[in-house]
Amino acid sequence: MKAMILAAGRGERMRPLTDHTPKPLLPVGGKPLIVWHIEALARAGIRDIVINHAWLGEVLEAALGDGARWGVSIAWSREGEPLETAGGIATALPLLGSEPFVAINGDIHADFPLERLIAAAKGLDADRQAHLVLIPYPGHKAGAALALDDEARVRVALGAPYTFSGLAAYHPALFKGVPPHQKHPLLPVFASAGAAGRIRGEVHAGAWTDVGTPERLAELDRQLASTGQTSTQH
């Protein structure tokens, strides 16, 4: 199974930190943020990783290379300009192949077990096209409002209690109507597939951080230090 790490964002709210450093390479807990994802994927048994990039992409590639030092193989999806999430995934599909895959936003940090996403991905097909990890909406004002019913079906709804965590398993069929190499947000994809009953999900009640500002980056760094989760242990 393959995984995609979404790393093409400019990181405007992180400036000036991201003026010369891609957001995924900002250090937290003693190593770049994206390395936490690479190591977690490797521990979960995923060896083939696709990473997209736009802003300072050459810096990201130079820092991570082919992934061999982590025991993985990295393929690069080069966008030039950020295509937003759905556009980025649609553009990377030739690298991801025809089977379900795991996707992670490069600017989050969470303790969700990736093995659960891998298991969910194995159950996807052309009718059941996605499995989303949701988090409670209060406290995280950005992102779509998502509802989860008693049968674990996810749909987009105003005033719904959850938002998307940035962790998911997808079947390529979910992005069939998304044109590659064009900007396309994820919410309309969720809305259409959710209305057709093609998305399932679960709620994550554990640790989760959207590393969107320098303050959140610093707070996450403090949290990792206080819990002993440093680069010496991963």
N, C-alpha and C positions, 0 to 999 in steps of 0.2 A: 504494500500500500504506500501511496505517496502522500506528502503533505505540502501545503503551501503556506508560507509566511508572507503576510502582506506588509510591505515595507516601503511603499512608494510615496508616502505622505511628506509634505514639506515641513510640517512641524512648526507652523507659524506661531503658535502660542508658546513654544519652547525657545523662541529667539531671546537673546542672541546665541544660546547654546547650539542651535542648529544652523547658524550662519556658515559654519565651516565643518560641522560634523553631522552626518545623517542621524536623524532621531534614533533609529534602532541601535546605533553604536554608542549612544550615551551610556556612561557606566552607572551601574547600580549594584550594590552588593559585591563590588570588586570585579565586575566584568560587564561587558556590553549587554544591554537589555536583550538584544536578539539572541545572544549566546545562551541565555536561560532557556529560550524556546528550542534552540537546536539541541541542547543537551537533554532536555525533557523528551523530545521526539526520539532521540537516539536510545534513551533508556526504555522507552515504550516499544522499541523495536522497529521504528521507521528509519530507513536509511536513505530514501530518495526524497529530497526536499527541493521545491521550487520557490524561489524568492523573487518578487518583483521589485523594481526600483525606478525612481525618476530623479529626484533631487540628490545630487552628489552620489549618483549610483556607482561611479568609478571608484569612489572612496570605499563604499560598502564592499564592492567586489574585491578590492585590494586587501581589505581587512580580513575577509572570510575565505576568499579563494574558492577552492573546489570542495571544501568541507572535510577534507581527509583527516585533519587533526582531531575532529570529533567523531570520526568513524562513519561519516555520512557522505553522500554525494549531492552537491548543490548545483542546480541548473538555474540560470538567470533569465528572467523575463524583463527585458529592457523596454520601458515605456516612453522615455523622453520627457513627456508631460504626464502628471498623475491622471489616471483614467477613472478614479474612484473605485470602490470595491468591486462592484459587479463588472465594470469594464476591464479592470485589471485581471480578474479571474477568467473572464471570457477570452482575453488575449493570451493568457497562459495555458489554456486548455490543450493546445498541441503538446505542451511539455508534460501535462498532467495525465493525459491518456483518457481512456474510455471508462475506467473504473472509478468507483467512489473514492473520495480523498478527504483528508482532514485539513482544515484551514484555521489559521491563528492570526489575529491582528498583531502586528509587530510591536505595537505601543501599549500592550497590556501586560499585567503580571498577575497570575492566579495560581492557586494550589489545586485546581481541578485536575483529576487524574486523566491523563490523555488516553489511557487504556479504555476508558468508558467511551470516548469518542471513536476510537478505532472499532470497538465492538458495534457501536451504532452505525458506523459507516458500512460495515459488512451486511447490514440489513436493509440498505437503501437500494432502490431500483427506479425505473422510469416513472412509477406511480408514487412512490414514497421517496421524495427527492432531497430531503434535508433533515438534519437533526441539529437543533440549535440549543446552546447552553444560554439560559436566561439568568438575569439577576434582578432583584427588586428595583423598581424604578426610583423611589425616593432617594435623594442624595446624589443621583447621577442624572442630571437634567438633559444631557445630550443623548441622542439616539431615538430609535423608534419605540413607540408604545406597542407592546406585544401582549396578547392574551394567551392563556394556556387552559384548555378545557380538561374535563375529567378523563378523556381518552388521550391526553398528551398532545393534542393537536394545537398548533400555533397559528394565530392569525393576527393581522395588524388591526388595531382598534384604538380609537381615541379614548384617552383616559384609562387605558389598560395598565395593569400593575407592574409590568416587567419591561426591561429593555434588553437588547442584545449584548452579550458579553464579549463578542469578538472571537468566540470559540465555536466551531461548527464542524459537522461532517456533511459533505455535499455529494450528490450524484451529478455528473456533468449535464444531464438533461435539464437541470434547474436553469442553466444558462443558455439553453438552446436559442432563445429569442433575443439574446443580448449580442449586439454587433461588437466584434473585437476591434481594438485600436480606436475606440471611441469612449468618451466619458459616459458612464452609466452608474447611477447610485444603486445601492442594494435594496432600499426600502420598496421600490416598485416591484422588484422580483419577489420579495417576501409577500407583498400584498396579493399578487396574482396567484402564486403557488399556495399561499395560505388559504385563500378563498376557495381553492379547488381541493383543499384537504390534503395537500401533498407535503406538509411540513409537520414534523413532530419535535418535541423538545423536552427539556427538564430544567429545573431551577437549581442554580448553584448557590448554596448558603455559606460557602467558605470565603477565604480571602480572595479579593479581586481589586485591582487598581488600574484605572485608566491613567496612564502616565502622560497626561496631556499638558502639564505645566511644570516649570522648574520646581515649584513648591511641592507638587505631588512626587516628583522624582526624588527630591531630598527626603520627603517623609517615607517613601518606600525604602530608600537606602537605610534610614534609621531603623525601620521595622525589621529589615533583613539582618541588620547587625545585632539587634536585640534578641532575635530568635536564633542566632548562630548560623543563619543561612548565608554563607559567604562563599567566595570563589574557591576556598580551600576544601569545600565539602561537595562540590559539584563538578 
